[in-house]
Every structure is written in C-alpha cells, then in structure tokens.
Amino acid sequence: MEQETDSLDSKRLEINMCMQMHLYSPPPTHVSDTCKSSREFCGVAPINVENQRIVKGNPASPFEYPYQVGIVPHFPKGPGLCGGSIINSRWILTAAHCLVNEGVMANGIEVYVGSIYTDQAHSVPVALYFPHPDYVDVMKGNDIGLILLVNDLVFFRNDNLQPICLGREEDIPYGGKAVVTGWGAMKYEMEIRDLTITSTVAAPVLEGTQMPQVLQEVALDVITTEECSKLEDLPSDTDKVICTLTHHKDACQGDSGGPLVAQLCDGRWAQIGIVSFGVGCADPEHPGVYTKVSAYLDWIWNTIDVNTC
C-alpha cells in the first residue's frame, strides 16, 4: 500500500511539474487536430429510454451509459454529489459548481467510473480540476468544468468505459428529446433546496435523502431559450444554455454536472448539455437549465491542449 501511495504521489508530482512548464508557455493559437478525438470513436452507447424518469425513477441497464461518472467533491461544509462524463481517456466533463463553492475550490474530488451501480463503480485518482475561469455562480453562466485524471482509462474491449462525443450546435434537437442520467435524488427534498438549487452547491450527502443505488435515466423535451426565458431567469448570455421542460420528469439534486445527450443521425450519442440548475424538480412551471456544450468547445479543447502532458 505504501509503494502504491508513493507511486501515485510521484505521478501527481510529474503532472504538476509539467503543468508549471505550461504556465510559462503562451496558450495555443489553434487547437491541434490530434487533440480533438474523432467522433468516430465516441458516443457508442446502447441507450434505450421510454418512460423512465429520474424523479421517482427507473434504473438504467448495464453498459447503457459507459461515459457516465459519479463525482464526490469535498467542500469545507461537507461532501457533495455530482455527475460527469468521460470525454477522453484522461478527462472528465462536469459543472463548475461541482468544483467550486462560493469562490472556494473543493479541497478534494473523488471520481467513480465503470458501473451503473454505486457499490460497483471504482474510484480513479484525480490529478487536477478546472472550473471555467469566468464562473461565479450558475445565474451568471459558464457553469462548466474539467477534471484531469492521473492515469488513462482503458476503453479497449471495455463496455463499461467509453467516451461520449461532444455535441455541436447542429446536434441540439430543439422540439425533440434528449436524455439525462444521474444518481441524484429521486424526489424533491425541500429541506436541501437552499443548499442545492438556489445557492448552486453540489447536492450534499445528507442522511435520509432518497438517493438511488442504480443510475437513473430520463428522456426530456428540449425547448428553445426563448420559451425558457419566459418561465425561468437565465444567465445574460442565453446562447450558452439549453433548457428542457417535461411534466413530472426532470433531473434533481445530485445530478448536477451530469450529461444531457442527444442521438446523432448515425445512431451514436453526443453530449449537448451539462446539468446546471433549476427550481425544484419536475415542476411543470420551471424548466431545467443546462450548460450548452457546443458554446464551450474552444475552451474545452484549449484547456486539454494546455494541460495534458
């Protein structure tokens, strides 16, 4: 065990030394093609959602969401619960508010991969994490973050681990359906509302909160930001968010940072959104609001370019 710890510390030191070197280098003026994973090698997932829902939900099936990860951020007030997605062998995409709370960075992040069951997913060591530099709170937008793993995830012949494609603007099915997943609350808990939805903290792990042991899934209706803004206060740049509204179906506390995905014409899947905020859960008068992935592709790939050794 001591040798394993020394090896992990050595790996983290190597990564941090490399990162320091990058701090003194100018950011790339373009994103290299080699850094951008081809969409031929992502988004392969046997997703089949009909009437499932996260609130009072139904479980996902094994291997259905191989890109899904669970995230436990540790803040001074206690641990939280979030979701995230695998976008390549070293990087996880999530929400900024899963990494920073009221201006204070989490003092530790746990990432769990490889299973839809919470007791079978395994922890992978984290090297560094990056909330968007312009993130302040969810109402001001930029609720997006990245996590760098210490070691590469192995995708070869592994149906439990596969990357999701990053969605482009043309992948967003306005007026159609998208799928969101997570291990968050299965009913709205009024007593933790102020800690999660309105103050944008990752859902705290509280005794008695009904959290599922199996990943939950739900298909939601994607609405335009024009429709959404009539029902919900949005960040000033509405081009950087996506909204969904489906009666009695929604993401909930603890699903923050999780992926909202849409099916491509070739049958594969792309992540179009990141669970950000909403009022309550499954409230027919309040849409769920998601960070639009396509609005941040340049930031994602530049962050990966600059910070991968």
TORKOL-4160 file (C-alpha; in steps of 0.2 Angstrom, whole numbers, padded with zeros to 4 digits, m for minus):
309
<pt num="1" X="0000" Y="0000" Z="0000"/>
<pt num="2" X="0014" Y="0012" Z="0004"/>
<pt num="3" X="0023" Y="0009" Z="m0013"/>
<pt num="4" X="0006" Y="0012" Z="m0022"/>
<pt num="5" X="0004" Y="0029" Z="m0012"/>
<pt num="6" X="0022" Y="0034" Z="m0017"/>
<pt num="7" X="0019" Y="0029" Z="m0035"/>
<pt num="8" X="0003" Y="0040" Z="m0035"/>
<pt num="9" X="0012" Y="0054" Z="m0027"/>
<pt num="10" X="0026" Y="0053" Z="m0039"/>
<pt num="11" X="0014" Y="0053" Z="m0054"/>
<pt num="12" X="0005" Y="0068" Z="m0047"/>
<pt num="13" X="0021" Y="0077" Z="m0045"/>
<pt num="14" X="0026" Y="0073" Z="m0063"/>
<pt num="15" X="0009" Y="0081" Z="m0069"/>
<pt num="16" X="0011" Y="0096" Z="m0058"/>
<pt num="17" X="0029" Y="0099" Z="m0064"/>
<pt num="18" X="0023" Y="0098" Z="m0082"/>
<pt num="19" X="0008" Y="0110" Z="m0078"/>
<pt num="20" X="0020" Y="0123" Z="m0071"/>
<pt num="21" X="0030" Y="0122" Z="m0088"/>
<pt num="22" X="0014" Y="0125" Z="m0097"/>
<pt num="23" X="0010" Y="0140" Z="m0086"/>
<pt num="24" X="0025" Y="0149" Z="m0094"/>
<pt num="25" X="0020" Y="0145" Z="m0111"/>
<pt num="26" X="0008" Y="0155" Z="m0122"/>
<pt num="27" X="m0009" Y="0147" Z="m0125"/>
<pt num="28" X="m0011" Y="0139" Z="m0142"/>
<pt num="29" X="m0017" Y="0150" Z="m0156"/>
<pt num="30" X="m0027" Y="0135" Z="m0163"/>
<pt num="31" X="m0032" Y="0118" Z="m0157"/>
<pt num="32" X="m0022" Y="0103" Z="m0164"/>
<pt num="33" X="m0032" Y="0090" Z="m0174"/>
<pt num="34" X="m0023" Y="0077" Z="m0164"/>
<pt num="35" X="m0030" Y="0083" Z="m0148"/>
<pt num="36" X="m0048" Y="0083" Z="m0155"/>
<pt num="37" X="m0054" Y="0065" Z="m0153"/>
<pt num="38" X="m0063" Y="0059" Z="m0169"/>
<pt num="39" X="m0082" Y="0057" Z="m0167"/>
<pt num="40" X="m0079" Y="0040" Z="m0175"/>
<pt num="41" X="m0073" Y="0034" Z="m0158"/>
<pt num="42" X="m0085" Y="0041" Z="m0146"/>
<pt num="43" X="m0104" Y="0041" Z="m0142"/>
<pt num="44" X="m0106" Y="0022" Z="m0144"/>
<pt num="45" X="m0120" Y="0018" Z="m0131"/>
<pt num="46" X="m0135" Y="0006" Z="m0131"/>
<pt num="47" X="m0147" Y="0019" Z="m0124"/>
<pt num="48" X="m0165" Y="0014" Z="m0124"/>
<pt num="49" X="m0176" Y="0026" Z="m0114"/>
<pt num="50" X="m0195" Y="0026" Z="m0115"/>
<pt num="51" X="m0205" Y="0032" Z="m0100"/>
<pt num="52" X="m0191" Y="0032" Z="m0087"/>
<pt num="53" X="m0188" Y="0047" Z="m0076"/>
<pt num="54" X="m0175" Y="0052" Z="m0063"/>
<pt num="55" X="m0188" Y="0059" Z="m0051"/>
<pt num="56" X="m0197" Y="0043" Z="m0044"/>
<pt num="57" X="m0186" Y="0035" Z="m0057"/>
<pt num="58" X="m0182" Y="0019" Z="m0065"/>
<pt num="59" X="m0165" Y="0011" Z="m0067"/>
<pt num="60" X="m0153" Y="0011" Z="m0082"/>
<pt num="61" X="m0147" Y="m0005" Z="m0089"/>
<pt num="62" X="m0129" Y="m0012" Z="m0088"/>
<pt num="63" X="m0117" Y="m0005" Z="m0101"/>
<pt num="64" X="m0131" Y="0008" Z="m0107"/>
<pt num="65" X="m0121" Y="0024" Z="m0101"/>
<pt num="66" X="m0102" Y="0019" Z="m0102"/>
<pt num="67" X="m0097" Y="0038" Z="m0102"/>
<pt num="68" X="m0106" Y="0042" Z="m0085"/>
<pt num="69" X="m0096" Y="0045" Z="m0070"/>
<pt num="70" X="m0100" Y="0049" Z="m0052"/>
<pt num="71" X="m0091" Y="0064" Z="m0043"/>
<pt num="72" X="m0090" Y="0067" Z="m0024"/>
<pt num="73" X="m0082" Y="0085" Z="m0021"/>
<pt num="74" X="m0076" Y="0089" Z="m0004"/>
<pt num="75" X="m0080" Y="0106" Z="0002"/>
<pt num="76" X="m0077" Y="0114" Z="0020"/>
<pt num="77" X="m0096" Y="0111" Z="0023"/>
<pt num="78" X="m0095" Y="0093" Z="0019"/>
<pt num="79" X="m0095" Y="0081" Z="0004"/>
<pt num="80" X="m0107" Y="0083" Z="m0011"/>
<pt num="81" X="m0114" Y="0073" Z="m0025"/>
<pt num="82" X="m0112" Y="0076" Z="m0044"/>
<pt num="83" X="m0111" Y="0068" Z="m0061"/>
<pt num="84" X="m0099" Y="0070" Z="m0075"/>
<pt num="85" X="m0095" Y="0062" Z="m0092"/>
<pt num="86" X="m0079" Y="0054" Z="m0099"/>
<pt num="87" X="m0074" Y="0064" Z="m0115"/>
<pt num="88" X="m0057" Y="0055" Z="m0117"/>
<pt num="89" X="m0046" Y="0044" Z="m0108"/>
<pt num="90" X="m0039" Y="0057" Z="m0096"/>
<pt num="91" X="m0053" Y="0070" Z="m0095"/>
<pt num="92" X="m0070" Y="0071" Z="m0086"/>
<pt num="93" X="m0083" Y="0085" Z="m0090"/>
<pt num="94" X="m0094" Y="0092" Z="m0077"/>
<pt num="95" X="m0101" Y="0108" Z="m0070"/>
<pt num="96" X="m0091" Y="0121" Z="m0062"/>
<pt num="97" X="m0102" Y="0122" Z="m0046"/>
<pt num="98" X="m0096" Y="0104" Z="m0043"/>
<pt num="99" X="m0079" Y="0110" Z="m0041"/>
<pt num="100" X="m0080" Y="0127" Z="m0033"/>
<pt num="101" X="m0092" Y="0134" Z="m0020"/>
<pt num="102" X="m0094" Y="0152" Z="m0016"/>
<pt num="103" X="m0077" Y="0155" Z="m0023"/>
<pt num="104" X="m0069" Y="0141" Z="m0013"/>
<pt num="105" X="m0062" Y="0127" Z="m0023"/>
<pt num="106" X="m0066" Y="0109" Z="m0017"/>
<pt num="107" X="m0051" Y="0103" Z="m0007"/>
<pt num="108" X="m0053" Y="0086" Z="m0015"/>
<pt num="109" X="m0063" Y="0077" Z="m0029"/>
<pt num="110" X="m0067" Y="0058" Z="m0030"/>
<pt num="111" X="m0072" Y="0051" Z="m0047"/>
<pt num="112" X="m0081" Y="0034" Z="m0049"/>
<pt num="113" X="m0082" Y="0025" Z="m0065"/>
<pt num="114" X="m0086" Y="0008" Z="m0073"/>
<pt num="115" X="m0103" Y="0004" Z="m0067"/>
<pt num="116" X="m0121" Y="0010" Z="m0066"/>
<pt num="117" X="m0121" Y="0003" Z="m0048"/>
<pt num="118" X="m0114" Y="0014" Z="m0034"/>
<pt num="119" X="m0107" Y="m0001" Z="m0025"/>
<pt num="120" X="m0098" Y="m0007" Z="m0040"/>
<pt num="121" X="m0091" Y="0008" Z="m0048"/>
<pt num="122" X="m0072" Y="0011" Z="m0044"/>
<pt num="123" X="m0063" Y="0026" Z="m0039"/>
<pt num="124" X="m0049" Y="0033" Z="m0050"/>
<pt num="125" X="m0036" Y="0046" Z="m0044"/>
<pt num="126" X="m0038" Y="0064" Z="m0049"/>
<pt num="127" X="m0023" Y="0075" Z="m0053"/>
<pt num="128" X="m0031" Y="0092" Z="m0056"/>
<pt num="129" X="m0048" Y="0101" Z="m0059"/>
<pt num="130" X="m0053" Y="0116" Z="m0068"/>
<pt num="131" X="m0069" Y="0126" Z="m0066"/>
<pt num="132" X="m0071" Y="0139" Z="m0080"/>
<pt num="133" X="m0061" Y="0154" Z="m0076"/>
<pt num="134" X="m0076" Y="0166" Z="m0079"/>
<pt num="135" X="m0088" Y="0156" Z="m0067"/>
<pt num="136" X="m0095" Y="0165" Z="m0052"/>
<pt num="137" X="m0112" Y="0157" Z="m0050"/>
<pt num="138" X="m0124" Y="0147" Z="m0061"/>
<pt num="139" X="m0135" Y="0163" Z="m0064"/>
<pt num="140" X="m0120" Y="0171" Z="m0072"/>
<pt num="141" X="m0117" Y="0156" Z="m0083"/>
<pt num="142" X="m0101" Y="0147" Z="m0088"/>
<pt num="143" X="m0106" Y="0133" Z="m0077"/>
<pt num="144" X="m0093" Y="0120" Z="m0084"/>
<pt num="145" X="m0078" Y="0112" Z="m0078"/>
<pt num="146" X="m0065" Y="0099" Z="m0082"/>
<pt num="147" X="m0056" Y="0085" Z="m0072"/>
<pt num="148" X="m0039" Y="0078" Z="m0076"/>
<pt num="149" X="m0036" Y="0060" Z="m0071"/>
<pt num="150" X="m0019" Y="0054" Z="m0065"/>
<pt num="151" X="m0020" Y="0038" Z="m0077"/>
<pt num="152" X="m0028" Y="0034" Z="m0093"/>
<pt num="153" X="m0044" Y="0025" Z="m0093"/>
<pt num="154" X="m0044" Y="0009" Z="m0104"/>
<pt num="155" X="m0058" Y="0009" Z="m0117"/>
<pt num="156" X="m0052" Y="m0006" Z="m0127"/>
<pt num="157" X="m0064" Y="m0021" Z="m0126"/>
<pt num="158" X="m0072" Y="m0012" Z="m0111"/>
<pt num="159" X="m0091" Y="m0010" Z="m0112"/>
<pt num="160" X="m0091" Y="m0001" Z="m0095"/>
<pt num="161" X="m0080" Y="0013" Z="m0101"/>
<pt num="162" X="m0082" Y="0023" Z="m0117"/>
<pt num="163" X="m0081" Y="0042" Z="m0121"/>
<pt num="164" X="m0096" Y="0052" Z="m0126"/>
<pt num="165" X="m0095" Y="0063" Z="m0141"/>
<pt num="166" X="m0095" Y="0082" Z="m0138"/>
<pt num="167" X="m0111" Y="0090" Z="m0145"/>
<pt num="168" X="m0111" Y="0103" Z="m0159"/>
<pt num="169" X="m0124" Y="0116" Z="m0161"/>
<pt num="170" X="m0132" Y="0106" Z="m0175"/>
<pt num="171" X="m0134" Y="0091" Z="m0164"/>
<pt num="172" X="m0146" Y="0100" Z="m0152"/>
<pt num="173" X="m0164" Y="0093" Z="m0155"/>
<pt num="174" X="m0175" Y="0108" Z="m0151"/>
<pt num="175" X="m0193" Y="0102" Z="m0151"/>
<pt num="176" X="m0186" Y="0084" Z="m0149"/>
<pt num="177" X="m0179" Y="0073" Z="m0135"/>
<pt num="178" X="m0163" Y="0072" Z="m0125"/>
<pt num="179" X="m0158" Y="0060" Z="m0111"/>
<pt num="180" X="m0151" Y="0064" Z="m0094"/>
<pt num="181" X="m0144" Y="0052" Z="m0081"/>
<pt num="182" X="m0138" Y="0053" Z="m0063"/>
<pt num="183" X="m0138" Y="0046" Z="m0046"/>
<pt num="184" X="m0146" Y="0061" Z="m0039"/>
<pt num="185" X="m0162" Y="0062" Z="m0028"/>
<pt num="186" X="m0177" Y="0053" Z="m0034"/>
<pt num="187" X="m0189" Y="0066" Z="m0026"/>
<pt num="188" X="m0188" Y="0084" Z="m0022"/>
<pt num="189" X="m0181" Y="0087" Z="m0004"/>
<pt num="190" X="m0187" Y="0104" Z="0002"/>
<pt num="191" X="m0175" Y="0104" Z="0016"/>
<pt num="192" X="m0160" Y="0104" Z="0005"/>
<pt num="193" X="m0167" Y="0115" Z="m0008"/>
<pt num="194" X="m0157" Y="0131" Z="m0002"/>
<pt num="195" X="m0141" Y="0121" Z="m0002"/>
<pt num="196" X="m0143" Y="0115" Z="m0020"/>
<pt num="197" X="m0154" Y="0123" Z="m0032"/>
<pt num="198" X="m0154" Y="0142" Z="m0027"/>
<pt num="199" X="m0136" Y="0143" Z="m0020"/>
<pt num="200" X="m0129" Y="0131" Z="m0033"/>
<pt num="201" X="m0120" Y="0119" Z="m0021"/>
<pt num="202" X="m0117" Y="0101" Z="m0027"/>
<pt num="203" X="m0130" Y="0091" Z="m0018"/>
<pt num="204" X="m0125" Y="0087" Z="0000"/>
<pt num="205" X="m0124" Y="0070" Z="0006"/>
<pt num="206" X="m0137" Y="0070" Z="0019"/>
<pt num="207" X="m0144" Y="0056" Z="0030"/>
<pt num="208" X="m0162" Y="0052" Z="0025"/>
<pt num="209" X="m0161" Y="0059" Z="0007"/>
<pt num="210" X="m0168" Y="0046" Z="m0006"/>
<pt num="211" X="m0153" Y="0043" Z="m0017"/>
<pt num="212" X="m0153" Y="0028" Z="m0029"/>
<pt num="213" X="m0140" Y="0014" Z="m0029"/>
<pt num="214" X="m0143" Y="0012" Z="m0048"/>
<pt num="215" X="m0140" Y="0025" Z="m0061"/>
<pt num="216" X="m0157" Y="0033" Z="m0066"/>
<pt num="217" X="m0162" Y="0039" Z="m0084"/>
<pt num="218" X="m0175" Y="0051" Z="m0091"/>
<pt num="219" X="m0180" Y="0057" Z="m0108"/>
<pt num="220" X="m0184" Y="0076" Z="m0108"/>
<pt num="221" X="m0191" Y="0088" Z="m0121"/>
<pt num="222" X="m0179" Y="0101" Z="m0127"/>
<pt num="223" X="m0186" Y="0119" Z="m0128"/>
<pt num="224" X="m0179" Y="0135" Z="m0136"/>
<pt num="225" X="m0171" Y="0148" Z="m0125"/>
<pt num="226" X="m0185" Y="0160" Z="m0130"/>
<pt num="227" X="m0198" Y="0148" Z="m0122"/>
<pt num="228" X="m0187" Y="0145" Z="m0107"/>
<pt num="229" X="m0184" Y="0163" Z="m0103"/>
<pt num="230" X="m0202" Y="0166" Z="m0101"/>
<pt num="231" X="m0203" Y="0154" Z="m0087"/>
<pt num="232" X="m0185" Y="0155" Z="m0079"/>
<pt num="233" X="m0172" Y="0168" Z="m0075"/>
<pt num="234" X="m0157" Y="0163" Z="m0086"/>
<pt num="235" X="m0139" Y="0169" Z="m0087"/>
<pt num="236" X="m0137" Y="0185" Z="m0098"/>
<pt num="237" X="m0129" Y="0175" Z="m0112"/>
<pt num="238" X="m0144" Y="0164" Z="m0117"/>
<pt num="239" X="m0134" Y="0157" Z="m0131"/>
<pt num="240" X="m0124" Y="0147" Z="m0119"/>
<pt num="241" X="m0138" Y="0137" Z="m0111"/>
<pt num="242" X="m0151" Y="0124" Z="m0116"/>
<pt num="243" X="m0167" Y="0121" Z="m0107"/>
<pt num="244" X="m0179" Y="0106" Z="m0105"/>
<pt num="245" X="m0197" Y="0105" Z="m0099"/>
<pt num="246" X="m0207" Y="0089" Z="m0097"/>
<pt num="247" X="m0221" Y="0087" Z="m0085"/>
<pt num="248" X="m0216" Y="0076" Z="m0070"/>
<pt num="249" X="m0199" Y="0072" Z="m0077"/>
<pt num="250" X="m0183" Y="0080" Z="m0073"/>
<pt num="251" X="m0165" Y="0079" Z="m0066"/>
<pt num="252" X="m0164" Y="0083" Z="m0047"/>
<pt num="253" X="m0152" Y="0087" Z="m0033"/>
<pt num="254" X="m0136" Y="0077" Z="m0035"/>
<pt num="255" X="m0137" Y="0076" Z="m0054"/>
<pt num="256" X="m0128" Y="0092" Z="m0056"/>
<pt num="257" X="m0113" Y="0091" Z="m0069"/>
<pt num="258" X="m0121" Y="0076" Z="m0077"/>
<pt num="259" X="m0123" Y="0074" Z="m0096"/>
<pt num="260" X="m0138" Y="0078" Z="m0106"/>
<pt num="261" X="m0136" Y="0068" Z="m0123"/>
<pt num="262" X="m0145" Y="0068" Z="m0140"/>
<pt num="263" X="m0144" Y="0054" Z="m0153"/>
<pt num="264" X="m0135" Y="0058" Z="m0169"/>
<pt num="265" X="m0141" Y="0053" Z="m0186"/>
<pt num="266" X="m0129" Y="0038" Z="m0187"/>
<pt num="267" X="m0136" Y="0031" Z="m0170"/>
<pt num="268" X="m0121" Y="0037" Z="m0159"/>
<pt num="269" X="m0124" Y="0049" Z="m0145"/>
<pt num="270" X="m0117" Y="0067" Z="m0141"/>
<pt num="271" X="m0117" Y="0077" Z="m0125"/>
<pt num="272" X="m0126" Y="0093" Z="m0129"/>
<pt num="273" X="m0128" Y="0099" Z="m0111"/>
<pt num="274" X="m0122" Y="0099" Z="m0093"/>
<pt num="275" X="m0135" Y="0099" Z="m0078"/>
<pt num="276" X="m0133" Y="0116" Z="m0071"/>
<pt num="277" X="m0149" Y="0122" Z="m0061"/>
<pt num="278" X="m0167" Y="0123" Z="m0059"/>
<pt num="279" X="m0181" Y="0127" Z="m0047"/>
<pt num="280" X="m0187" Y="0112" Z="m0038"/>
<pt num="281" X="m0188" Y="0095" Z="m0048"/>
<pt num="282" X="m0201" Y="0091" Z="m0061"/>
<pt num="283" X="m0210" Y="0107" Z="m0058"/>
<pt num="284" X="m0221" Y="0110" Z="m0074"/>
<pt num="285" X="m0219" Y="0128" Z="m0072"/>
<pt num="286" X="m0200" Y="0128" Z="m0071"/>
<pt num="287" X="m0188" Y="0121" Z="m0085"/>
<pt num="288" X="m0171" Y="0113" Z="m0081"/>
<pt num="289" X="m0156" Y="0123" Z="m0086"/>
<pt num="290" X="m0141" Y="0115" Z="m0094"/>
<pt num="291" X="m0124" Y="0122" Z="m0099"/>
<pt num="292" X="m0123" Y="0121" Z="m0118"/>
<pt num="293" X="m0108" Y="0111" Z="m0123"/>
<pt num="294" X="m0106" Y="0117" Z="m0140"/>
<pt num="295" X="m0104" Y="0135" Z="m0134"/>
<pt num="296" X="m0088" Y="0130" Z="m0124"/>
<pt num="297" X="m0079" Y="0118" Z="m0137"/>
<pt num="298" X="m0065" Y="0130" Z="m0139"/>
<pt num="299" X="m0062" Y="0132" Z="m0120"/>
<pt num="300" X="m0063" Y="0113" Z="m0118"/>
<pt num="301" X="m0050" Y="0108" Z="m0131"/>
<pt num="302" X="m0038" Y="0123" Z="m0127"/>
<pt num="303" X="m0039" Y="0118" Z="m0108"/>
<pt num="304" X="m0035" Y="0100" Z="m0113"/>
<pt num="305" X="m0021" Y="0105" Z="m0125"/>
<pt num="306" X="m0013" Y="0116" Z="m0112"/>
<pt num="307" X="m0014" Y="0105" Z="m0098"/>
<pt num="308" X="m0011" Y="0087" Z="m0105"/>
<pt num="309" X="0007" Y="0081" Z="m0105"/>
